[in-house]
Amino acid sequence: MNLGVSTYSFWHFGDEKKPLQYYLERAYAHGFNGVEILENTLGDVSRSYLRDVKSKAFSLGLDIYCLSIHNNFVSPSRESRQEEVEKVSRWLEVAHYLGAKVIRVNSGRWRTLQSFDELMKARGIEPPLPGYTEEDALGWVVESLNTLVPKAEDLGVILGLENHWGVSRTAENMVRIFNSVNSRYLRAVMDTGNFLERTYEQFELIAPYTAMVQAKTYFGGGVWYTLSLDYDRIFETLRRAGFKGWISLEFEGREDYESGVKKSFDLLSKYLGWR
């Protein structure tokens, strides 16, 4: 396994956003081998800017292993779903140009709860739109991902479906999606902080499909909630599944970024035999 950090770990959507190069420098300073770039921390997607990002990462010895984007395939509107497919398709090209091996995608959600804070209070559960069911949503997600798989395969970039609320809130739904699409270019991004019930049972279910792990830590208490995660058990599950990919830190605590990320590095690196 290898250890990297998401640019999200230094930002959390709440503070003033700094240039991406700053986050790359912090990743290097903390000793990580690579970086997961959040869509929101990219300045733009022009080729000249992306070349600068690649050059900066290379000069620091950092691998850009993942690009994380936000999308939503859960909509009864075919036009809306097509727009989301086209968005992901454009970001696939950006990921390929940056050299990322995985692009993190979401299944999407109903948005019947308007704010993310409301969703977190409801533990990620929201009612479907009137007249529709979760089965409808699963069908839309599978259809959208099937449309994207040929391009992902052509570019050599894995579509990494995260257990990120909505339809992908449960491992059972994720496994259904993987089996329906049936492509090695659709894999799981296992977020250790997003299975709030039956946590370790659900990790077991998606571990065989996992291409990357987003490892949450909560030093100083979580921004939305705090989980006491048994990383001994999580890493044992990953090893049994034969996982050898990237562990990507998502520090989501209220502690100062510098000290929180350092503690997180110390916690996770011991599982890789670095300490």
PyMOL commands that set and color helices and strands:
alter all, ss='L'
color gray80, all
select helices_A, chain A and resi 7-10+20-29+39-41+47-59+78-98+116-121+134-155+166-169+171-181+199-209+231-240+257-272
alter helices_A, ss='H'
color red, helices_A
select strands_A, chain A and resi 2-6+34-38+63-68+102-105+158-162+186-191+210-217+246-251
alter strands_A, ss='S'
color yellow, strands_A
deselect
rebuild
show_as cartoon
